[in-house]
Amino acid sequence: DVGGVNDGSFNQSAWEGLQKAKEEFGVEVNYLASSTDADYAPNIETFVDEEYDLIISVGFLLADATRAAAEANPDTMFAIIDDSSCADLPNVSCLTFKAEQSSYLVGYVAGLMTEKNNIGFVLGMAGDTMHPFGYGYCAGAKDANPDVEIQMANANNFGDPATGSTLTTNFVTKGADIIFHAAGATGTGVISEAQAKGIRAIGVDSDQNYLAPETVITSAMKRVDNAVYTTVESLVKGTLEGGLATFDINNGGVDIAPTTDLLTEEVITAVEEVKSKLETGEITVPATKDEFEVAYGDIYTLD
C-alpha cells in the first residue's frame, strides 16, 4: 500500500517478516511499493508475470486488485493483509488481526497516564478494518479512567505526515496530553509533533519508541511481520490454503510493545493484569460499533 516500505509501521513490518522468511527458508523475496491506488493492479501483475509462488498484498485497499488477479491466475497463491472479502477464493489467504485487543491495552495505558484526563486518537482511514483500533483504544481508556475525554480525527490518508502533525496540534490546543495513532506513515507526523509539543504519543503496528524515545510511551503492536512469516512458512511446507487466518493476542498476532521505559511499575502491573484477562477471555473488547455502543455509549465519533 502507499506510505513506503520504510513507513516505520505497517508496510515496514510486512517487509521485515518477509526478510526473516528469506533468512530462515532461503526463499527469494521482493517488494513493489505503491504511490497511489493506480499502482495496485500493475504491481500485482508484475509479480504474476515474474512467476512468484506467493504474492502478498499489504493492506485492505488492495482487495479489488487482489481478487481480480487471483481469479485470473488460479494457479498462483495470494495473501492479503487486513481483508476478508477474498476468503471465498481457494488461492487467497486472508490475514486478519484482532487489532482491538492491542489497542485496548494502549488505551488502558493512556487512561492511567493522562494528567489532564484528555487524550487523542488519529485514524488513518475510516472502515471496518480500521475502526477496531479506535473501539479498543476508547474502551481501554474508559475502563482505566471513566473521566477521560477522547478527541478523535480521521486523517483519511496513510501516507501524509503533515496531516498527522496538524491534527496533533489541534488536539494539543484542546488539552490532549497523550495521542495514539493508527495511521501508518501519517502517524510519523503525530509522533514528531507530539515530541515537539512536549506531550506523549502511542505508536502502532510495531514498537515505535525508537522514533522518539522520550515521547512514545508504548505501541499497539499488530504483528504483520509474524503473519507474513507464518504464511511463507506454510507455503514452504506445502500447507498454505485459501481462506481466513485470524491473528490475536493468543497466537502472537497482536500485543503491546515490549518497551516500557516510560511507564511506571504500577502501570506495567495493571496492564499485565488486563492482558491476562484478554488472554483468558475474561475481558472481551468490542470490535464493532454496535458492540462498542452497548458497553460504552455513543462516544465514538468517527464514521
N, C-alpha and C positions, 0 to 999 in steps of 0.2 A: 504494500500500500504506500501512499505518499508519506513523506516525512523523512525518508532516507534510511539507510541501513545502520547509520550511527546516530539514531534518534535518542539513544540513552534509555530506551523504553521498549516498546512493543516489537518493532522491526528488529532492533539490535538483539533482543532476547531470542527471537526466532533464529537469527543467523548464528548466534553463539551455540544454540542447540544443534544446528546442522554441522558446525565446525567440530563439535565434540563427537558427533557421529562419524565424521570423516576420520578423526584420530583413532577411534576405537574399532571401526568396522572397515576402514580402508575404502570407503565409497568416494566417488568423485562428487563434489558439491559445487554449486554456483548460485548466483542470485541476479535478478534484474530488479532494479528499483523503478517505481512508477512516479512520474512527476505530476500526472493528472489521471483522471479515470479513463481517459482515452488510451492510456498505455496498457490497461489491464489485459485486454484480449490479445493485442500483438505480443506482449511479453510472454503470455502463456503459450501462444502459438509458436514462438521462437523455440521454447523448450520442447514442445511436441515435435517440431521439425528436427531438433537435435537428438531426439530419441532418448530422453531421460526416462528412467524407470518410474520415478515418482516426482510429481510437480506439486509443490505446496503453495497455496495461495494464502498470503498473510493478511487477513482482515475480511470482515463480512461484506465490505463493499465490492469485493471481487466475486461475489456469489453468482451473478448472472453470467459473467465471463467464464467462470469455472464450470458451471452447468453446461454451457454451450460446448466448451472444449471436451468435457467428459463424455457427453452424448455423441460427439463426432469422432471420438477416439476411445472406443470401449476397451481397447487392449492396454491403455495407459492408466496407471494408478494416479489418483489425485488425492490431496488432502486440503482442507480449508479450515482456517482458524476462526473461531467465533461465529460460525454459521451452521445451522442445522437443516436448512432448506434443501440441501443436496443429499440428505441422508437416504433418500429412496434410490439413489443410483449405486449400483454394485461396485463401481470403481472410484467412489469418493468417500473418504473417511473424514467425517465432520468432527473437529476437535473443539469442544466447548468447555467452559470453565464456570465454576461457582464463584464468580467474582464478588458476589455479595458477602461471602464469608470473610475474605481477606479485608474487604472494605469495612466490614463491621468491626474488625479488630482495630484498624487505624482510627475509625470513628470513635471507638471507646477511648483510645489514647487522647484524641483531640478533646473529647468531653471532659476528661480528667485534668488535662494540662492547660486548657484555656484559662487565662487570668481575667478575661473580660466577658466571659460567657457569650462569645461571639466568634464564630468560625465560618469558613467559606468552602465552597466546592465548585470547581471548574470542570464541566463536562466537555469532552471533545466533540461529541455529536449525539443528538437525541436518537433513540432507537431501542428496541427490545434487548439488544446485546449490551448496550452501554448503561441503561438506566439502573441495572442491579448494582453498579458501583455506587450510585447515589443512594439507593434504598439502603444498602448495607451501611454506608457511612453515616447517614442520618439516624438509622436505628441504633448503631453502636454509640453515637454521641448522645442520643437521648436517653439510652439506658444507663450510661455513665453519669449523665448530668441533665436531668429533666428541664433545667432552667436555660439551657444553651440555646442561642439563636443561630440559625444556619442560613447564611446567604448562599445563593446558587446562581450560576450563569452557564449558558451553553455557548461555547466558542464556535461551534459549527465548523470546526476545522481541526484536523490532527497535525497540521504542519505549519502553524502560524505562531511562533513565539511572541510576536509583537502584540497579538490579541491577548495571549495569556498574561503578558505584562500589564496591559491596560485593565483587564478585569481584576487583577490583583490589586492594582492601585485603587480601583473603585471599592473593593471590599475593605481595604485598609482605611479608606476615608470614612467608611460607615462602621468602623470599630473592630473589624476582624483581626485576630492575632494568630490564627492558625489557618492555613489554606491547603486543602487536598485537591490534587488534580487527577483526572482520568482522561488525559487529552494528548497522549503521545508527545510529539515534538513541540506542540503548543505548550505543554506543561513545563518545558525548559524555561519559557518566559515567566511562568508562575514562580518557579524556583528562584530565578535570578532576581526578579523584582521583590520577592519576599526577603531575599538576602539584603538587597539594597534598602528596604524599608525597616529592617531590623525585626521582622516577625518570623514565625516558624512556618515551615512547609512540610507537606507529606507527599512523598513520591508514589509512583505506580509502576506496575509490571515487574521491575527489577529493583534492587536496593539502590536507590538514587542518592544516598547520603554522600557519595563521592563527588557529586556535582556541587555541593555546598555543605561541607562537613559540620559547620556551626549553625546551619539553618534547617536541614532536612532531618526531622526528629525520627521518622520511620517511613516505611513504604508498604503499600498493599501489593504484595508480590503475586503476580499472575504468571505461573511458571510455563510460559510459552516455550522456553528452551527445553524443559522436561518433556512437554508434549511432542515437540518436533523430534527430539532424540528417541523417544519411545516409538514413534511412528516409523522412523527409519529402522530401528531395531526389529520391528515386526516385519518390515519389508525384507530385510536381510535374512530373517528366519523363515520367510515364506508364509507368514501367518497374517499379513495385513489384509484386511477386508474393508469393504464399504460399510457405511452405517454411522451411528453416533457413538463417539467416545467422550465421556464426561470426566473432567479432572476437578477434584475438590480437595478439601483440607486433609482428607484421609489417604489420598494416594499421591501426594506431592504436587498437586495441581495448583493450589493457592496457599499462601502463607503470609505471615507478617515478617518484615525484614529482620535479619539477624543482628543488624547494627542497633545497639541500644545505648550508645554513649551519652545521648542527650536525655535519656529517660531516668527517672528516679527509681529506686528499688521498689517503692510502693506501687508505682505504675506498672513496672515489669511483672511484679507478682500478681497484680489484678488482671493483667492481660493474659498471663499464663493460665489463670483460673478460668477465664472466659473461653480461651482457646480449647481447654479441656472439655468444656461443656458443649462447644461446637462439634468437637470430635465424637462425643458420645450421643449427640442429638438432643441433649437437654435444652439447648438453645437452637431454634430454627430461625434463620434470617429470611425476611421477606425478599422475594425475587421478582415480584410483580407489583404493579400499582395497587391492585385490589388487596393483595396480602399486606402491603405496607399500610394502607389507609385503615384497614381493620384494626391494626395494632397501634398506629401512631397518629391517626387522623390525617387531615388533608393539608400537610405541611410541605409536601414535595412539589415544588412549583415549576419544574421543567417539563416540557411536553416533548 
